[in-house]
Amino acid sequence: MRSFWTTLLILAAGAAAVILLVPRSEDLTTEVMPIPSALIAPPSVAPVVEPARPTPAPAAQSANPPAVPSSVAANDAPAGDSLPIGLDQKIEGATVAPGRIVAKDGALVADGKFTIRGKGTAEDPYDISWDLLMSASDTFIPRLGEKRIPQRIALLNNSHVRIGGFIAFPLVVTEASECLVMLNQWDGCCIGVPPSPYDAIEVKLKAATDNSVRHQIRVGTLEGVFHIDPYVVERWLVGLYTMDAATLSTEM
């Protein structure tokens, strides 16, 4: 902290020196003799009148409108094609914001942007991405009164999911039955970037991990039952996602 303030003082002193050395604008000005107005008065020129342009006749409308190109985005398709999956989820302190979920090539495509593979079962869990989970920050901000969970995330609630990331265990325990899986690396103290509620999942493991193993694990893949469980303190969101009955693999 002291080195931080010392650096600020050095930068402030350097800025003051530059200001003192730069010559003021009034020192650089020189007296300029005025030019008689007679020498610069513009000659009189007759105004130029543009000829009137003919008004074009209105184009005839074709009886057959152009066909819609096949490259129209998925979001432009009729809303009736969207699957209702996830709309029936009950999330405490939140409502589900309808989106557009379509089935394509054996996967779910959410809002034309996120692809979710799998079936949400223990045998075939949903493969989810951090981009998908972080997109909840667009509509779920309790301190601003925004309490909508997108349908694309609500459909994951109480389903089996798989996600990889950085792992952090509790610091002072002999064996750990809980951990944190995150988008960014963080050791729980000083190294890395502390997570936000949108890019971390609180995990309860199916089997505890002892010290001989957990200190060697930095990244891994978690599989378990996913829950959307907002934890709000004084309108501030502290946690959002949890997982239980989870298994940890060091393979990404």
Secondary structure, DSSP 4 states (H G I P E B T S, - for coil): -HHHHHHHHHHHHHHHHHHHHSPPHHHH----PPPPHHHHPPPP-PPP-PPPPPPPPPPPPPSSPPPPPTT--GGGS-GGGS--TTTT---TT-EEEP--EEEETTEEEETTTEEEES-SSSSSPEE--HHHHHGGGGTEEGGGTEEEEEHHHHTTTTSEEEEEEEEE--SS-SEEEEEEEESS-B-SSSSB-PPPTTSEEEEEEEEEEEHHHHTT-SEEEEEEEEEEEEEEETTEEEEEEEEEEEEEES--
